[in-house]
């Protein structure tokens, strides 16, 4: 399953919208939830998102002095870790299409004392404003499913990645157990929007987030999409029964 269904329409959750409208509609969602994003992540996942991100860091192979792109970096959880790993001679770019998320991430990391080797860029994943062969590692965590043209975004990531570099895509995926999947669906559509309404005063945005997960390609499809744009030695690792999967691919 791919996100776009024709040249002019695409999915916004379960709705069909004009492809040109999706980016602004997604932007509205994240403008709305930015201030409560970290709190909601902890509540929604019972804190498990921290373990998923730690596993991503462990698989990144990041070393001192490297250049890292944390795409759809949001409030900067991965950027904070990468900043320490690359050290003063390295560089981390936190990029996000949403201005509100970039601002929250920048303020959060500066409050943590993380300055000097982190830059903040508002950028569209489909048209990354970076030179060819620039980054050693690219991560995109819980952002790819919101992109209108995923194939174009993956190709853009491939372009700016150095030969020998790796891409890591951490994203909600398809549970591998049918009974578990049913329980997960019930939670997503009955509990998650209510939590969003109570905590963030925005149940509709979290309804969209639940729907967007269901419209995202499954593990094997996403791996094939990565291969189609040139990534090699691709693999994926299911986490928490396939609720989330970490995809890896290399550029040679």
NUKEBA-161594 format. One line per 4 residues: their letters; for each residue z negated, x, y negated of N, C-alpha, C, CB. Coordinates in steps of 0.2 Angstrom, whole numbers, m for minus. Glycine has a CB too. Layout:
N
A = Z,X,Y,Z,X,Y,Z,X,Y,Z,X,Y ~ ... $
# end
This chain:
252
XXXX = 0,4,6,0,0,0,0,4,m6,m6,m5,0 ~ 5,3,m11,5,7,m17,3,2,m23,11,10,m18 ~ 1,5,m28,m2,1,m34,4,m3,m37,m5,5,m39 ~ 10,0,m38,15,m4,m41,19,m8,m36,20,1,m45 $
XXXX = 20,m15,m38,24,m19,m34,31,m20,m36,20,m26,m34 ~ 33,m18,m43,39,m19,m45,40,m14,m51,42,m26,m47 ~ 45,m13,m54,46,m9,m60,42,m11,m66,53,m8,m61 ~ 41,m18,m66,38,m21,m72,31,m24,m71,42,m26,m75 $
XXXX = 29,m25,m65,22,m27,m64,18,m23,m59,22,m35,m61 ~ 11,m24,m60,7,m20,m56,1,m24,m55,5,m13,m59 ~ m4,m21,m51,m10,m25,m49,m16,m23,m55,m13,m23,m42 ~ m19,m27,m57,m25,m26,m61,m31,m30,m57,m25,m28,m68 $
XXXX = m34,m26,m52,m38,m30,m47,m34,m34,m43,m44,m34,m51 ~ m35,m41,m42,m31,m45,m38,m26,m49,m42,m35,m50,m35 ~ m25,m47,m49,m21,m51,m53,m14,m46,m54,m24,m52,m60 ~ m9,m50,m55,m2,m47,m57,m2,m46,m65,4,m50,m54 $
XXXX = m1,m40,m67,0,m39,m75,6,m35,m76,m6,m36,m78 ~ 8,m35,m82,14,m31,m84,11,m23,m83,16,m32,m91 ~ 16,m19,m81,14,m12,m80,11,m9,m86,19,m8,m77 ~ 15,m11,m92,13,m8,m98,6,m10,m101,18,m9,m103 $
XXXX = 4,m15,m98,m3,m18,m100,m9,m15,m97,m3,m25,m100 ~ m8,m12,m91,m13,m10,m87,m18,m5,m90,m11,m8,m80 ~ m15,0,m93,m19,6,m95,m24,3,m101,m15,11,m98 ~ m22,m2,m105,m26,m4,m110,m31,m9,m107,m22,m8,m115 $
XXXX = m30,m12,m102,m35,m17,m98,m40,m13,m95,m31,m21,m94 ~ m38,m7,m92,m43,m3,m89,m47,0,m94,m39,3,m84 ~ m44,2,m99,m48,5,m105,m53,0,m107,m43,7,m111 ~ m52,m6,m108,m57,m11,m110,m63,m11,m105,m54,m18,m111 $
XXXX = m61,m11,m99,m66,m11,m94,m71,m5,m95,m63,m11,m87 ~ m68,1,m96,m73,7,m96,m76,8,m103,m69,13,m95 ~ m73,5,m108,m76,5,m115,m83,0,m114,m72,1,m120 ~ m82,m5,m110,m87,m10,m109,m93,m7,m105,m85,m16,m106 $
XXXX = m92,m3,m100,m97,0,m95,m99,7,m97,m94,m1,m88 ~ m96,10,m101,m97,17,m102,m105,19,m103,m94,20,m108 ~ m108,15,m108,m115,16,m109,m120,16,m103,m117,12,m115 ~ m118,11,m99,m122,10,m93,m119,13,m86,m124,2,m92 $
XXXX = m114,17,m87,m111,19,m81,m115,23,m76,m105,24,m84 ~ m119,28,m79,m123,32,m74,m128,27,m71,m126,37,m78 ~ m132,23,m74,m137,19,m72,m134,14,m66,m140,14,m77 ~ m128,11,m68,m124,7,m63,m122,11,m57,m118,4,m66 $
XXXX = m120,17,m57,m118,21,m52,m124,22,m47,m115,28,m54 ~ m130,23,m50,m136,24,m45,m138,18,m42,m142,27,m50 ~ m137,12,m46,m139,6,m43,m134,3,m38,m140,0,m48 ~ m128,4,m39,m122,1,m35,m123,5,m28,m116,2,m38 $
XXXX = m124,12,m28,m123,16,m22,m130,18,m19,m119,22,m24 ~ m135,15,m22,m142,17,m21,m143,25,m21,m144,14,m13 ~ m139,28,m26,m140,35,m27,m135,39,m22,m147,37,m26 ~ m132,36,m18,m128,40,m13,m122,43,m16,m125,35,m7 $
XXXX = m120,41,m22,m114,44,m25,m115,51,m27,m112,40,m32 ~ m122,53,m28,m124,60,m29,m122,64,m23,m131,60,m31 ~ m123,62,m17,m122,65,m11,m114,66,m10,m125,62,m5 ~ m110,61,m12,m103,61,m11,m100,67,m16,m100,54,m13 $
XXXX = m103,67,m22,m101,72,m27,m103,79,m25,m104,70,m34 ~ m109,79,m22,m111,86,m20,m107,89,m14,m118,86,m17 ~ m104,84,m10,m100,86,m4,m93,89,m7,m99,80,1 ~ m91,85,m13,m85,87,m16,m85,94,m19,m83,82,m21 $
XXXX = m91,95,m22,m92,102,m25,m92,107,m19,m99,102,m29 ~ m95,106,m14,m96,111,m8,m89,112,m6,m100,108,m3 ~ m84,107,m6,m78,108,m3,m73,111,m8,m75,101,m1 ~ m75,112,m14,m70,114,m19,m68,121,m19,m73,112,m26 $
XXXX = m73,125,m17,m72,133,m16,m71,136,m23,m65,134,m13 ~ m75,133,m28,m74,135,m35,m78,142,m35,m77,130,m40 ~ m75,147,m39,m78,153,m40,m79,155,m47,m74,159,m36 ~ m83,160,m49,m84,162,m56,m77,164,m59,m88,168,m56 $
XXXX = m76,162,m65,m70,164,m69,m64,160,m68,m68,171,m66 ~ m64,155,m64,m59,150,m63,m58,145,m68,m59,147,m56 ~ m52,142,m68,m51,136,m73,m51,130,m68,m44,137,m76 ~ m55,125,m70,m56,119,m67,m54,113,m71,m63,118,m64 $
XXXX = m50,108,m68,m49,101,m72,m53,96,m68,m42,100,m72 ~ m58,93,m71,m61,87,m69,m58,81,m72,m69,88,m71 ~ m53,78,m68,m49,73,m71,m53,66,m70,m42,73,m68 ~ m52,62,m75,m56,55,m75,m63,57,m74,m54,51,m69 $
XXXX = m65,63,m78,m72,66,m77,m78,61,m79,m72,72,m81 ~ m76,56,m83,m81,51,m85,m87,55,m88,m84,48,m79 ~ m93,53,m85,m99,56,m89,m101,63,m86,m105,51,m87 ~ m97,66,m83,m98,73,m82,m102,76,m76,m100,76,m88 $
XXXX = m103,72,m71,m107,74,m66,m104,81,m62,m108,69,m60 ~ m98,80,m61,m94,86,m58,m94,92,m63,m87,84,m55 ~ m92,90,m69,m91,95,m74,m97,100,m75,m89,92,m81 ~ m103,96,m75,m109,100,m75,m110,105,m70,m115,95,m75 $
XXXX = m109,103,m64,m109,108,m58,m104,114,m59,m108,104,m52 ~ m98,112,m60,m93,117,m61,m94,122,m67,m86,113,m62 ~ m97,119,m72,m98,124,m78,m103,130,m75,m102,120,m83 ~ m108,128,m71,m112,133,m69,m109,138,m64,m119,130,m65 $
XXXX = m104,135,m60,m101,139,m55,m96,144,m57,m97,134,m50 ~ m92,142,m63,m87,146,m65,m90,151,m70,m82,142,m69 ~ m96,150,m73,m99,155,m77,m96,156,m84,m99,161,m74 ~ m98,160,m88,m95,161,m95,m88,163,m95,m100,166,m98 $
XXXX = m85,166,m90,m78,168,m90,m74,163,m88,m78,175,m86 ~ m76,158,m85,m72,152,m82,m72,147,m88,m75,149,m76 ~ m68,142,m86,m67,136,m90,m67,129,m86,m61,137,m94 ~ m70,124,m89,m69,118,m86,m67,113,m91,m76,115,m83 $
XXXX = m62,109,m89,m59,104,m94,m61,97,m91,m52,104,m95 ~ m65,93,m95,m67,86,m93,m62,82,m97,m74,84,m95 ~ m57,79,m93,m52,75,m95,m53,67,m93,m45,77,m93 ~ m52,63,m98,m52,56,m96,m48,52,m101,m60,53,m96 $
XXXX = m45,47,m98,m40,43,m102,m44,39,m107,m36,38,m98 ~ m51,38,m106,m55,33,m110,m59,37,m115,m59,29,m105 ~ m58,35,m121,m62,39,m127,m69,38,m126,m60,36,m133 ~ m72,32,m124,m79,30,m124,m82,35,m118,m80,23,m122 $
XXXX = m78,35,m112,m81,39,m107,m81,47,m109,m77,38,m101 ~ m76,49,m112,m76,56,m114,m82,57,m119,m70,58,m118 ~ m84,53,m124,m89,54,m128,m96,54,m125,m89,48,m134 ~ m97,49,m120,m103,49,m116,m104,55,m112,m103,42,m111 $
XXXX = m99,57,m109,m99,64,m105,m101,70,m109,m93,65,m102 ~ m97,70,m115,m99,76,m120,m106,76,m122,m94,75,m126 ~ m108,70,m124,m115,69,m127,m120,71,m121,m117,62,m130 ~ m119,69,m115,m123,70,m110,m124,77,m108,m121,66,m103 $
XXXX = m118,81,m107,m118,88,m106,m121,92,m111,m111,90,m104 ~ m120,90,m117,m123,94,m123,m130,93,m123,m120,92,m129 ~ m133,87,m121,m140,86,m121,m143,91,m115,m142,79,m120 ~ m139,92,m110,m141,96,m104,m141,104,m106,m137,95,m98 $
XXXX = m138,105,m112,m137,112,m114,m131,115,m111,m143,116,m112 ~ m126,111,m109,m120,114,m106,m115,114,m112,m117,110,m100 ~ m114,120,m114,m109,122,m120,m105,128,m118,m112,122,m127 ~ m100,129,m122,m97,136,m121,m91,136,m117,m102,141,m119 $
XXXX = m91,134,m110,m86,135,m106,m83,128,m104,m88,138,m100 ~ m85,123,m107,m82,116,m106,m78,113,m112,m88,111,m104 ~ m72,111,m111,m68,107,m116,m67,100,m114,m61,111,m117 ~ m66,96,m119,m66,89,m118,m59,86,m120,m72,85,m121 $
XXXX = m55,83,m116,m49,81,m118,m48,73,m116,m43,85,m114 ~ m45,69,m120,m43,63,m119,m36,63,m116,m44,58,m125 ~ m35,61,m110,m28,62,m107,m26,57,m102,m28,69,m104 ~ m20,56,m101,m17,51,m96,m16,55,m90,m11,47,m99 $
XXXX = m18,53,m84,m17,57,m78,m9,57,m76,m21,54,m72 ~ m6,52,m79,2,52,m77,6,57,m81,4,45,m78 ~ 3,60,m87,6,64,m91,1,69,m94,10,61,m97 ~ m1,74,m89,m6,78,m91,m4,83,m96,m9,82,m85 $
XXXX = m8,84,m102,m5,89,m107,m7,96,m106,m8,86,m114 ~ m6,99,m101,m8,106,m99,m1,109,m96,m13,106,m94 ~ m1,116,m97,4,120,m95,5,120,m87,4,127,m97 ~ 11,121,m85,12,122,m77,8,127,m74,20,123,m76 $
XXXX = 6,127,m68,2,132,m64,m4,134,m68,7,138,m63 ~ m8,130,m71,m14,132,m75,m21,132,m72,m14,127,m81 ~ m22,127,m68,m29,126,m65,m29,129,m58,m31,119,m65 ~ m35,132,m56,m37,134,m49,m39,128,m45,m42,139,m49 $
XXXX = m42,123,m48,m45,117,m44,m44,111,m49,m52,118,m41 ~ m42,106,m46,m42,99,m49,m46,94,m45,m35,97,m51 ~ m51,91,m48,m54,85,m45,m53,79,m49,m62,87,m44 ~ m52,73,m45,m52,67,m48,m57,62,m44,m45,64,m49 $
XXXX = m62,60,m47,m67,56,m43,m68,49,m46,m74,60,m44 ~ m66,45,m42,m67,37,m43,m62,36,m49,m74,35,m44 ~ m57,39,m50,m52,37,m55,m45,36,m53,m52,43,m60 ~ m43,38,m48,m36,37,m46,m34,30,m45,m34,41,m39 $
XXXX = m39,26,m42,m37,19,m41,m36,15,m47,m43,16,m37 ~ m38,18,m53,m37,14,m59,m30,16,m63,m42,15,m64 ~ m27,21,m60,m20,24,m63,m15,19,m61,m19,31,m60 ~ m10,17,m66,m5,13,m65,0,16,m60,m1,11,m71 $
XXXX = 2,22,m61,7,25,m57,4,31,m53,14,27,m61 ~ 2,30,m47,m2,35,m44,3,41,m42,m6,32,m38 ~ 9,39,m40,13,44,m38,15,49,m44,20,41,m35 ~ 16,46,m49,17,50,m55,11,54,m57,19,46,m61 $
XXXX = 5,52,m56,m1,55,m58,m2,61,m53,m7,51,m58 ~ m1,60,m47,m2,65,m42,4,71,m43,m1,62,m34 ~ 10,69,m45,15,74,m46,13,78,m53,21,71,m48 ~ 10,75,m57,7,78,m63,2,83,m62,5,73,m69 $
XXXX = m3,81,m57,m8,86,m55,m5,92,m51,m13,82,m50 ~ 0,90,m47,3,96,m43,6,101,m48,8,93,m39 ~ 9,98,m54,13,103,m58,8,108,m62,16,99,m64 ~ 2,105,m64,m3,109,m68,m7,113,m63,m7,105,m72 $
XXXX = m7,113,m57,m11,116,m52,m8,123,m51,m12,113,m46 ~ m11,128,m50,m9,135,m49,m7,135,m41,m14,141,m50 ~ m2,139,m40,0,141,m33,m7,144,m29,6,146,m32 ~ m8,141,m24,m15,143,m20,m20,138,m22,m16,150,m22 $
XXXX = m19,134,m27,m25,130,m29,m25,124,m25,m23,128,m37 ~ m31,120,m26,m32,114,m22,m34,108,m26,m38,115,m17 ~ m32,102,m24,m34,96,m27,m39,92,m22,m27,91,m28 ~ m44,89,m25,m49,85,m22,m49,78,m25,m56,89,m22 $
XXXX = m48,73,m21,m48,66,m23,m53,63,m20,m41,63,m22 ~ m59,61,m23,m64,57,m21,m64,50,m23,m71,60,m23 ~ m63,46,m18,m61,39,m20,m64,34,m15,m54,38,m21 ~ m66,28,m17,m67,22,m13,m61,21,m8,m69,16,m17 $
XXXX = m63,20,m2,m57,19,3,m59,13,8,m56,26,7 ~ m56,14,14,m57,8,18,m62,10,24,m50,7,22 ~ m67,6,24,m72,7,30,m69,7,37,m77,2,29 ~ m71,11,41,m68,12,48,m71,7,53,m69,19,50 $
XXXX = m76,3,51,m79,m2,56,m79,m9,53,m87,0,57 ~ m76,m13,57,m74,m20,55,m80,m24,52,m71,m24,60 ~ m86,m23,56,m92,m27,54,m95,m24,48,m97,m27,60 ~ m95,m17,47,m97,m14,41,m93,m16,35,m97,m6,42 $
XXXX = m86,m17,36,m82,m18,31,m83,m25,29,m74,m18,34 ~ m85,m30,33,m87,m37,31,m93,m37,27,m87,m41,37 ~ m98,m33,29,m104,m33,25,m103,m30,18,m110,m29,29 ~ m99,m25,18,m97,m21,12,m93,m26,7,m93,m15,13 $
XXXX = m89,m30,10,m85,m35,6,m90,m40,3,m80,m38,10 ~ m95,m42,7,m100,m47,4,m104,m44,m1,m104,m50,10 ~ m106,m38,0,m110,m35,m6,m106,m34,m12,m113,m28,m3 ~ m100,m32,m11,m95,m31,m17,m94,m37,m21,m89,m27,m15 $
XXXX = m93,m42,m18,m91,m48,m22,m96,m53,m23,m85,m52,m18 ~ m102,m52,m20,m107,m57,m21,m113,m54,m25,m110,m60,m15 ~ m114,m47,m24,m120,m44,m27,m118,m40,m33,m124,m40,m22 ~ m113,m36,m32,m111,m31,m37,m109,m34,m44,m105,m27,m35 $
XXXX = m106,m39,m45,m104,m42,m51,m111,m45,m54,m99,m48,m51 ~ m116,m47,m50,m122,m50,m53,m126,m44,m56,m126,m53,m48 ~ m126,m38,m52,m130,m32,m55,m126,m30,m61,m129,m26,m50 ~ m120,m30,m62,m116,m28,m68,m118,m33,m73,m109,m28,m67 $
XXXX = m119,m39,m72,m120,m44,m77,m127,m43,m80,m120,m51,m75 ~ m132,m42,m75,m139,m41,m77,m140,m34,m81,m144,m41,m71 ~ m137,m29,m78,m139,m22,m81,m134,m20,m87,m138,m17,m76 ~ m127,m22,m86,m123,m20,m91,m120,m26,m95,m117,m16,m88 $
XXXX = m123,m32,m94,m120,m38,m97,m113,m39,m97,m122,m38,m105 ~ m110,m37,m91,m103,m37,m90,m101,m38,m82,m100,m31,m93 ~ m102,m44,m80,m100,m45,m73,m93,m45,m71,m103,m52,m71 ~ m89,m47,m76,m81,m47,m75,m79,m40,m74,m78,m50,m81 $
XXXX = m81,m35,m77,m79,m28,m76,m80,m26,m69,m82,m23,m81 ~ m86,m27,m67,m88,m25,m60,m84,m29,m55,m96,m26,m59 ~ m82,m36,m56,m78,m39,m52,m71,m36,m51,m77,m47,m55 ~ m69,m33,m57,m62,m30,m57,m63,m23,m53,m60,m28,m64 $
XXXX = m69,m20,m54,m70,m13,m50,m70,m15,m42,m76,m10,m52 ~ m73,m20,m40,m73,m22,m33,m66,m24,m31,m78,m28,m32 ~ m62,m27,m35,m55,m29,m33,m51,m23,m33,m52,m34,m38 ~ m52,m18,m38,m47,m12,m38,m48,m8,m32,m49,m8,m44 $
XXXX = m54,m8,m29,m55,m4,m23,m51,m7,m17,m63,m4,m21 ~ m51,m13,m17,m47,m17,m11,m39,m15,m12,m48,m24,m11 ~ m37,m14,m18,m30,m13,m19,m28,m6,m19,m28,m16,m26 ~ m33,m2,m18,m31,6,m17,m28,7,m11,m38,10,m19 $
XXXX = m24,12,m10,m21,14,m4,m26,16,1,m16,19,m5 ~ m25,15,8,m30,17,13,m29,25,14,m29,14,19 ~ m33,28,18,m34,35,19,m27,38,21,m39,37,24 ~ m24,35,26,m18,38,28,m12,37,23,m16,35,35 $
XXXX = m12,32,19,m7,31,14,m7,36,9,m7,24,12 ~ m14,37,6,m15,41,1,m13,48,3,m22,41,m2 ~ m15,50,9,m13,57,11,m5,58,11,m16,58,18 ~ m2,53,13,6,53,13,8,54,6,9,47,17 $
XXXX = 5,50,1,7,51,m6,6,58,m8,3,46,m10 ~ 1,61,m6,0,68,m9,5,72,m6,m7,70,m6 ~ 7,71,1,12,75,4,19,74,0,12,74,11 ~ 20,68,m2,27,67,m4,28,70,m11,27,59,m6 $
XXXX = 23,72,m15,24,76,m21,23,83,m20,19,73,m26 ~ 22,85,m14,22,93,m13,16,96,m10,24,96,m19 ~ 10,92,m10,4,95,m7,5,97,0,m2,90,m9 ~ 2,102,2,2,104,9,m5,105,12,6,111,10 $
XXXX = m6,106,19,m12,106,22,m17,101,20,m15,113,21 ~ m14,95,19,m18,89,17,m23,87,22,m14,83,15 ~ m29,84,20,m34,81,25,m38,76,21,m38,87,28 ~ m42,72,25,m47,68,22,m53,68,26,m44,61,20 $
XXXX = m59,67,23,m65,66,26,m68,60,24,m70,73,25 ~ m70,55,29,m73,49,28,m80,50,26,m72,44,33 ~ m83,47,21,m90,47,20,m93,40,20,m91,51,13 ~ m99,40,22,m103,33,23,m98,28,26,m105,31,16 $
XXXX = m96,30,32,m92,25,36,m85,23,33,m96,19,36 ~ m82,27,28,m76,26,25,m76,22,19,m72,22,30 ~ m82,20,17,m83,17,10,m79,22,5,m90,16,8 ~ m80,28,6,m77,33,2,m74,39,6,m83,37,m3 $
XXXX = m69,41,3,m65,47,7,m64,53,2,m59,45,11 ~ m65,59,4,m63,65,1,m56,67,3,m68,70,1 ~ m51,67,m1,m44,70,1,m44,77,m2,m39,65,m1 ~ m41,81,2,m39,88,0,m32,90,1,m44,93,3 $
XXXX = m29,93,m4,m22,96,m3,m21,102,m7,m17,90,m5 ~ m17,106,m5,m16,113,m8,m9,114,m10,m17,119,m3 ~ m8,118,m15,m1,119,m18,0,127,m16,m1,118,m26 ~ 6,128,m13,8,134,m11,14,136,m14,8,135,m3 $
# end
